[in-house]
């Protein structure tokens, strides 16, 4: 029998790191736990055991059934032999059983046998809980063993795979594009995260418009970006991370690989193994049917978990209509490198030349090379994004580029270098005019000036009056200062960005009147959050209690062992020191402790024995 006594002894012997790690995987009551016996009681409570059993897959549950029915501990080879004869686990490998035994041991549902760590047994409370499943409407132990898995599906035919690959490549390209636009928009203006975890509806609409997708796809793209480490929440705002900049400059296949890698790494081990086995077959309803068989005690939860991963896979082009693409199959079978190579063959070639048109639009005949697109987006506004994208140059976009550090000559040189149609005259005039207008409004620090912290200056009085009455700038509380000057109680940088967002030709100055380039800090910074570890605190408290007990620890441990054995009527082996110095083992079923003596029935001799507690040297669970 493997009882609470055995678990208490095991918990006491585990090192702190192993014990805390095991407790992290269990749900149990912490109230009233003052020693390792109380902790063992809590872990073997019916509710705690049920919570640990429900998420397990069928092979692990079947392993529990086999161990629970065995009269003695079994090795992995013996468990595998018994499982191989059952329809549910026919042909199971010893390695798979070994992994299951390690997992069950780590969950504190089973433990190695005394004296032979290669053999295992489950705790009696675990077997009892599993036996009660039929009354709870959950498959019984017999059903767990006898229900065979659903039949495997035929692989997707090669003729269908060609269409699947074409559609998957389109979706993959669209996904990369959507995440790119998402990060660009978050860099321009972050999105506030709601307390319940979602994003506010106005932000969803703004992001959807920037990404050119339906609103329901924004959370999908945000999830993909977060998993890839490209977006994170900082101070309640969704913002791009430091990694987003290098990702945005990478070729399209490399960007897709990062998203696909994050998807793969987020898969739980059981789901990854399942998808790898079905990498050539459809992942639709048949996969949900198999998941229902694999997790018989948590069907809906398991299906929802898998559905979340397969929906994202379809959006990323890993599958198309739930059929794995060539790249998707390579991803789960061989890894991201092979998948990216397969997908790269299907992506359209990138271009580094565009058409500059007289109406100030810029048309790319294909996906732009990242380094070209990044700089072009700093100069022009994106109007439409597809395989052939359209940008528009305007006075505001050129002014924005000049504010960011570009020069008029640099803009002309860049546009000429990527143009297939030369530099149209209207475009040249626009750049010249914007450069002449740039800097007509200047913002500097103004400390000590009637409480003002910044000053806005311009030689154009009409422009200055327009700024003062602009309702979009009302929050700056601009007031008239000296000649050609407005004052604000807000810092220079705040005033500068407000004027820039309102599309005024503004520059920032330092105290000496020199132009300075300001950059918005719209990057999420990693912050270590203090997380309370209640399991570690509990283990530390139990260890401290034992240390404070000092020399009494051994006596208290013995007393608790005997008390637990008496209450549970569990057979135990008592080690008794004899007058001649020998230590004799007695297999007893204890009936009481009192007056310094232990009473119990000796099973071997079939007699009642009374033993002095002073002679008891140790107690261990009966084999």
C-alpha positions in Angstrom: 0.0 0.0 0.0 1.2 3.5 -0.8 -0.4 5.8 1.7 -0.3 9.3 3.2 2.6 8.1 5.4 4.7 7.2 2.4 4.0 10.6 0.7 4.8 12.5 3.9 8.1 10.7 4.1 8.8 11.5 0.5 7.9 15.1 0.8 10.3 15.5 3.7 13.2 13.9 1.8 12.8 16.0 -1.4 15.1 19.0 -1.7 13.4 22.4 -1.6 13.7 23.1 -5.4 12.2 19.7 -6.3 9.4 20.1 -3.8 8.5 23.6 -4.8 8.5 22.6 -8.4 6.2 19.7 -7.7 3.8 21.8 -5.7 3.6 24.4 -8.5 1.9 21.7 -10.6 -0.7 20.9 -8.0 -3.8 22.6 -6.7 -4.3 22.0 -3.0 -5.5 23.6 0.2 -2.8 25.5 2.2 -4.8 26.3 5.3 -4.0 24.1 8.3 -0.7 22.8 6.8 1.8 22.8 9.7 4.0 19.8 8.8 4.7 17.4 6.0 1.9 15.0 7.2 -0.6 17.8 6.8 0.8 18.6 3.3 0.5 14.9 2.3 -3.1 14.9 3.5 -3.8 18.0 1.4 -2.2 16.6 -1.7 -4.1 13.3 -1.4 -7.4 15.0 -0.7 -10.0 13.9 -3.2 -10.5 17.3 -4.8 -6.7 17.9 -5.1 -6.2 14.5 -6.7 -9.1 15.0 -9.1 -7.7 18.4 -10.2 -4.4 16.6 -10.9 -5.9 13.7 -12.8 -8.4 15.5 -15.0 -5.9 17.2 -17.4 -3.9 14.0 -18.0 -3.9 12.3 -21.3 -5.2 8.7 -21.8 -1.7 7.0 -21.8 -0.9 8.6 -18.4 -4.3 7.7 -17.0 -4.0 4.2 -18.3 -0.6 4.0 -16.5 -2.3 5.0 -13.3 -4.9 2.3 -13.8 -2.3 -0.4 -14.3 -0.2 0.7 -11.3 -3.2 0.9 -9.1 -4.3 -2.7 -10.0 -0.9 -4.2 -9.5 -0.3 -5.9 -6.1 3.3 -4.6 -6.1 5.3 -1.8 -7.7 6.0 -2.2 -11.4 8.9 -1.2 -13.7 8.4 0.7 -16.9 8.9 -2.5 -19.0 6.2 -4.3 -16.9 3.8 -1.4 -17.3 4.4 -1.2 -21.0 3.8 -4.9 -21.4 0.4 -4.7 -19.7 -0.6 -1.5 -21.6 0.4 -3.1 -24.9 -2.4 -5.7 -24.4 -5.1 -3.0 -24.1 -6.9 -1.4 -27.1 -6.3 2.1 -25.9 -2.5 1.8 -25.6 -1.7 -1.1 -28.0 1.9 -0.9 -29.1 2.9 1.7 -26.6 6.7 2.0 -26.3 8.7 1.7 -23.1 10.1 5.2 -23.6 6.6 6.6 -23.6 5.8 4.7 -20.4 9.0 5.9 -18.8 8.0 9.5 -19.6 4.5 9.0 -18.2 6.0 7.5 -15.0 8.3 10.5 -14.6 5.4 12.9 -15.1 3.2 11.1 -12.6 6.0 11.0 -10.1 6.6 14.7 -10.6 2.9 15.4 -10.0 3.1 13.5 -6.7 0.6 11.0 -7.9 3.1 8.1 -7.9 6.4 7.4 -6.3 9.4 5.1 -6.8 9.4 1.9 -4.6 11.6 1.8 -1.5 14.9 0.2 -2.4 14.2 0.1 -6.1 13.8 3.4 -7.9 13.1 1.7 -11.2 9.7 0.4 -9.9 6.7 2.6 -9.2 3.4 2.6 -7.3 0.5 5.1 -7.1 -1.0 6.3 -3.9 -4.1 4.6 -2.7 -6.1 7.9 -2.8 -5.2 8.3 -6.5 -6.6 4.8 -7.3 -9.7 5.4 -5.2 -10.4 8.7 -7.0 -10.0 7.1 -10.4 -12.3 4.2 -9.4 -15.0 6.9 -8.6 -14.9 8.4 -12.1 -17.8 6.3 -13.4 -20.1 7.8 -10.8 -18.9 11.3 -11.9 -19.8 10.7 -15.5 -16.2 10.3 -16.6 -14.9 7.2 -18.3 -14.1 4.4 -15.8 -10.7 2.8 -15.5 -11.9 -0.1 -17.7 -13.1 2.4 -20.4 -9.8 4.2 -20.2 -8.0 1.0 -21.2 -10.5 -0.5 -23.6 -11.5 2.5 -25.8 -9.3 2.4 -28.9 -8.2 5.7 -30.6 -10.1 7.0 -33.6 -8.7 5.8 -37.0 -5.9 7.8 -38.6 -6.8 9.8 -41.6 -5.3 9.5 -45.1 -2.8 12.2 -45.9 -3.8 15.2 -48.0 -3.3 14.3 -51.7 -0.5 16.0 -53.6 -3.0 17.7 -56.0 -4.8 19.3 -53.1 -1.5 20.2 -51.4 -0.5 22.5 -54.3 -3.7 24.5 -53.8 -3.1 24.4 -50.0 0.4 25.7 -50.4 -0.7 28.6 -52.6 -3.5 29.7 -50.2 -1.2 29.2 -47.2 1.5 31.4 -48.8 -1.1 34.1 -49.4 -2.2 34.0 -45.8 1.4 33.9 -44.5 2.3 37.0 -46.5 -0.9 38.8 -45.3 -0.1 37.8 -41.7 3.5 39.2 -41.9 2.0 42.4 -43.5 -0.6 42.7 -40.8 1.9 42.3 -37.9 4.2 44.8 -39.6 1.4 47.4 -39.8 0.3 46.6 -36.2 3.8 47.3 -34.9 4.1 50.5 -37.0 0.8 51.8 -35.6 1.6 50.9 -32.0 4.9 52.8 -32.5 2.9 55.8 -33.6 0.3 55.5 -30.8 0.1 52.7 -28.3 -3.1 50.8 -27.5 -4.5 50.9 -23.9 -5.0 47.5 -22.4 -8.3 47.1 -20.5 -8.2 45.7 -16.9 -9.9 42.5 -18.1 -7.2 41.9 -20.6 -8.7 43.1 -23.9 -8.1 46.2 -26.0 -10.5 49.1 -26.0 -12.9 49.2 -29.0 -11.6 52.6 -30.3 -8.1 51.2 -30.4 -9.3 48.0 -32.0 -10.9 50.0 -34.8 -7.8 52.2 -35.2 -5.5 49.2 -35.4 -7.8 47.4 -37.8 -7.9 50.4 -40.2 -4.1 50.7 -40.1 -3.7 47.0 -40.7 -6.4 46.9 -43.4 -8.1 43.9 -41.7 -11.4 43.1 -40.0 -11.5 44.2 -36.3 -11.8 40.5 -35.1 -8.3 39.8 -36.5 -6.6 42.5 -34.4 -6.5 40.3 -31.3 -5.1 37.4 -33.4 -2.3 39.6 -34.8 -1.6 41.0 -31.4 -1.3 37.5 -29.9 1.1 36.5 -32.7 3.2 39.6 -32.1 3.2 39.1 -28.3 4.3 35.4 -28.6 7.1 36.4 -31.0 8.3 39.0 -28.5 7.5 41.9 -30.8 4.8 43.6 -28.7 4.3 43.8 -25.0 2.4 45.8 -22.3 4.3 48.6 -20.6 2.5 50.7 -18.0 -0.9 49.5 -19.3 -0.1 50.2 -23.0 0.5 47.8 -25.8 3.8 48.9 -27.5 6.4 47.4 -29.8 9.5 45.9 -28.1 13.1 46.5 -28.9 13.1 43.4 -31.0 10.4 44.8 -33.3 12.8 47.1 -35.1 15.2 44.4 -36.2 12.2 42.1 -37.1 10.7 44.9 -39.3 14.0 45.2 -41.2 14.3 41.5 -41.9 13.2 39.8 -45.2 9.6 38.6 -45.4 10.5 34.8 -45.0 12.6 35.6 -41.9 9.8 37.6 -40.4 7.4 34.7 -41.1 9.8 32.3 -39.5 9.9 34.3 -36.3 6.1 34.2 -36.1 5.9 30.5 -36.9 8.7 29.7 -34.4 6.8 31.5 -31.7 3.7 29.5 -32.6 5.6 26.2 -32.4 7.3 27.0 -29.1 3.9 27.9 -27.5 2.5 24.5 -28.3 2.2 22.2 -25.2 4.2 19.0 -25.6 1.2 16.8 -26.0 -0.3 19.0 -28.7 3.0 19.3 -30.6 3.3 15.5 -30.6 -0.2 15.1 -31.8 0.2 17.6 -34.7 3.5 16.0 -35.7 1.7 12.7 -36.0 -0.9 14.3 -38.2 1.4 16.6 -40.1 0.2 15.2 -43.5 -3.5 14.9 -42.6 -6.2 17.5 -42.0 -6.4 19.2 -38.6 -10.1 19.9 -38.6 -12.9 17.9 -36.9 -10.9 14.7 -36.9 -8.2 16.3 -34.8 -10.9 17.5 -32.3 -12.2 13.9 -32.2 -8.8 12.6 -31.4 -8.2 15.2 -28.7 -11.6 14.2 -27.1 -10.3 10.6 -27.0 -6.9 11.7 -25.8 -8.2 13.8 -22.9 -11.3 11.9 -21.8 -11.8 13.8 -18.5 -11.4 17.3 -19.9 -12.8 17.1 -23.5 -14.0 20.7 -23.9 -11.0 22.3 -22.3 -8.6 20.2 -24.4 -10.5 21.0 -27.6 -10.5 24.7 -26.9 -6.8 24.6 -26.1 -6.1 22.9 -29.5 -8.5 25.1 -31.4 -6.7 28.3 -30.2 -3.5 27.0 -31.7 -5.0 25.7 -34.9 -6.9 29.0 -35.5 -3.6 30.9 -35.3 -1.9 28.3 -37.5 -4.5 28.9 -40.2 -4.0 32.7 -40.0 -0.2 32.3 -40.2 -0.4 30.0 -43.3 0.9 27.0 -41.4 -2.4 25.4 -42.5 -5.0 26.4 -45.1 -8.6 25.3 -44.4 -7.1 23.1 -41.6 -4.9 21.2 -44.0 -1.2 21.5 -43.3 0.8 23.3 -46.0 4.2 22.0 -47.0 5.8 24.6 -44.8 3.5 23.7 -41.9 4.3 20.0 -42.2 8.0 20.9 -42.2 7.5 23.1 -39.2 6.2 20.4 -36.9 8.4 17.7 -38.3 11.7 19.4 -38.9 11.6 22.8 -37.3 11.5 26.5 -38.3 14.5 26.5 -40.6 13.0 23.9 -43.0 9.6 25.6 -42.8 11.0 29.0 -43.7 12.9 27.5 -46.6 9.7 25.9 -47.9 7.6 29.1 -47.5 10.3 31.3 -49.1 9.8 29.5 -52.4 6.2 30.4 -52.4 6.5 34.1 -51.4 6.7 36.7 -54.2 10.1 38.2 -54.9 10.9 41.5 -53.2 11.6 44.6 -55.2 13.8 47.6 -54.6 12.4 49.9 -57.3 9.1 51.9 -57.4 7.1 54.1 -59.7 7.1 57.8 -58.7 4.0 59.5 -60.3 3.0 63.1 -61.0 0.1 62.9 -58.6 2.6 62.4 -55.8 1.8 58.7 -55.3 4.5 56.1 -55.2 3.6 52.6 -56.4 5.7 49.5 -55.7 5.3 46.7 -58.3 5.7 44.0 -55.6 6.7 43.6 -51.9 9.3 46.1 -51.1 12.7 45.2 -49.7 12.6 45.9 -45.9 15.3 48.5 -46.0 13.6 50.4 -48.8 10.2 50.2 -47.3 11.4 51.4 -43.8 12.9 54.6 -45.2 10.1 55.2 -47.6 7.5 55.0 -44.8 9.4 57.7 -43.0 8.9 60.0 -46.0 5.5 59.1 -47.4 2.2 57.8 -46.0 1.0 54.3 -46.8 -2.3 54.4 -48.7 -2.8 50.7 -49.5 -0.9 47.6 -48.6 -0.8 44.5 -50.8 1.6 42.7 -53.1 1.7 46.1 -54.9 1.5 48.9 -52.3 0.8 52.6 -52.8 2.3 55.5 -50.8 1.5 59.2 -51.0 3.9 62.0 -50.5 2.5 65.2 -48.9 3.8 68.3 -47.2 3.0 66.8 -43.8 4.9 63.6 -44.6 8.0 65.4 -45.8 7.9 67.7 -42.8 7.7 64.6 -40.6 10.8 63.2 -42.3 12.7 66.5 -41.9 11.7 66.5 -38.2 13.1 63.0 -37.9 16.5 64.1 -39.3 16.1 63.8 -43.1 17.3 66.6 -45.4 15.7 67.8 -48.7 18.8 66.7 -50.7 18.8 63.3 -48.9 15.1 62.7 -49.7 15.6 63.6 -53.4 18.7 61.4 -53.6 16.8 58.4 -52.1 13.7 58.8 -54.2 15.8 59.1 -57.4 17.8 55.9 -56.5 14.7 53.8 -56.1 12.6 55.3 -59.0 11.8 53.6 -62.2 10.4 56.8 -63.6 12.8 59.5 -62.5 11.9 62.3 -60.2 8.6 64.0 -61.3 8.7 67.8 -61.1 5.6 68.1 -58.8 7.4 65.8 -56.3 10.6 67.9 -56.5 8.6 71.1 -55.9 6.8 69.5 -52.9 10.1 68.6 -51.3 11.6 72.0 -51.9 8.5 73.8 -50.5 8.2 71.6 -47.5 11.9 72.2 -46.7 11.4 75.9 -46.9 8.4 75.8 -44.6 10.1 73.5 -42.2 11.1 75.2 -39.0 8.8 78.1 -39.3 7.6 77.1 -35.8 10.2 76.5 -33.1 9.9 75.2 -29.6 12.4 75.7 -26.8 12.5 75.5 -23.0 11.3 78.6 -21.2 11.9 78.0 -17.5 11.5 80.9 -15.1 9.1 82.8 -17.5 5.9 83.3 -15.4 5.8 79.6 -14.6 6.0 78.6 -18.3 8.1 75.6 -19.2 8.2 76.0 -22.9 8.0 78.7 -25.6 6.7 78.5 -29.1 8.2 81.1 -31.5 7.6 82.0 -35.2 8.3 85.0 -37.4 4.9 84.4 -39.0 2.4 86.2 -36.7 -0.6 84.7 -38.6 0.7 81.2 -38.2 1.3 81.8 -34.5 -2.3 83.1 -34.0 -3.6 80.1 -35.8 -1.8 77.8 -33.4 -3.1 79.8 -30.4 -6.7 79.3 -31.4 -6.4 75.7 -32.7 -8.8 73.7 -30.7 -6.7 70.6 -31.2 -4.0 72.3 -29.2 -6.3 73.6 -26.4 -4.9 71.2 -23.8 -1.5 73.0 -24.1 -3.0 76.2 -22.7 -0.9 78.4 -24.9 -0.8 82.1 -23.8 0.6 85.2 -25.4 4.2 85.9 -24.3 6.5 88.5 -25.9 6.6 89.4 -29.6 6.2 86.4 -31.8 6.0 84.0 -28.8 3.5 81.7 -27.1 4.0 80.2 -23.7 2.9 76.8 -22.2 3.2 75.2 -18.8 4.0 71.9 -20.4 7.5 70.7 -21.2 9.1 71.4 -24.6 8.9 67.7 -25.8 5.1 67.5 -25.1 4.4 70.8 -26.9 6.7 69.8 -29.8 4.9 66.4 -30.4 1.5 68.1 -30.1 2.4 70.6 -32.8 4.0 67.9 -34.9 0.9 65.6 -34.7 -1.2 68.7 -35.7 1.0 68.9 -38.8 2.7 72.3 -38.1 6.2 72.7 -39.5 7.9 72.6 -36.1 11.4 72.0 -34.9 12.8 71.7 -31.4 15.7 73.9 -30.0 18.1 73.5 -27.2 19.0 76.3 -24.7 21.5 77.7 -27.3 18.9 77.9 -30.1 20.4 74.9 -32.0 18.0 72.4 -33.6 17.6 69.1 -31.9 16.0 65.9 -33.2 13.5 64.4 -30.8 12.4 60.8 -30.9 9.4 59.3 -29.3 10.1 56.5 -26.8 7.4 54.1 -27.9 9.1 50.8 -27.0 7.9 48.4 -24.3 10.6 47.9 -21.7 10.9 44.6 -19.9 10.1 45.0 -16.2 10.6 42.3 -13.6 7.4 41.9 -11.7 7.5 40.5 -8.1 5.4 37.4 -8.0 4.4 35.9 -4.7 5.5 32.2 -4.6 3.1 30.7 -2.0 4.5 27.2 -2.5 8.1 28.3 -1.7 6.8 30.2 1.3 5.0 27.1 2.6 8.1 24.9 2.1 10.3 27.4 3.9 7.8 27.6 6.8 7.8 23.8 7.2 11.6 23.6 7.1 11.8 26.3 9.7 9.3 24.6 12.0 11.5 21.4 11.9 14.7 23.4 12.6 13.1 25.1 15.6 12.0 21.8 17.0 15.7 20.8 17.2 16.3 17.5 19.0 12.5 16.9 19.3 12.2 16.6 15.5 12.8 12.8 15.4 10.3 12.1 18.3 7.7 14.4 16.8 8.1 12.8 13.4 7.7 9.3 14.9 4.7 10.3 16.9 3.0 11.7 13.8 3.8 8.6 11.8 2.2 6.4 14.5 -0.8 8.6 14.9 -1.4 8.7 11.2 -1.1 4.9 11.0 -3.5 4.3 13.8 -6.1 6.7 12.4 -5.9 5.1 8.9 -5.5 1.5 10.2 -2.6 1.2 7.7 -0.2 -1.6 8.1 3.3 -0.4 8.9 6.8 -1.9 9.6 8.0 -1.0 13.1 11.8 -1.2 13.7 12.3 -2.2 17.4 15.6 -2.3 19.3 15.9 -5.5 21.3 17.8 -5.8 24.6 20.6 -7.7 22.9 21.2 -4.9 20.5 19.4 -6.4 17.5 16.9 -4.4 15.6 13.8 -6.4 14.6 11.1 -5.5 12.1 7.5 -6.1 13.0 4.6 -5.9 10.4 1.8 -4.4 12.5 -1.6 -3.1 12.0 -1.6 -0.4 14.8 -4.7 -0.1 17.0 -3.6 2.6 19.5 -0.9 4.6 21.1 -0.9 5.5 24.8 1.0 5.3 28.1 4.3 5.2 26.2 3.3 2.0 24.3 2.2 1.0 20.8 -0.5 -1.6 20.4 -1.2 -3.5 17.2 -1.8 -6.8 15.6 1.3 -8.6 14.3 0.2 -9.9 10.9 3.0 -12.4 10.6 2.5 -14.1 14.0 -1.3 -13.3 14.1 -1.1 -12.0 17.6 -1.6 -8.7 19.5 1.7 -7.0 20.4 2.4 -4.1 22.8 5.7 -2.4 22.2 7.4 0.3 24.3 7.8 3.6 22.3 11.2 4.0 23.7 12.4 0.9 21.8 10.9 2.0 18.5 13.7 3.2 16.2 11.8 3.8 13.0 8.5 3.4 11.1 8.0 2.8 7.4 5.0 2.0 5.2 4.3 -1.7 4.7 5.3 -3.1 1.3 
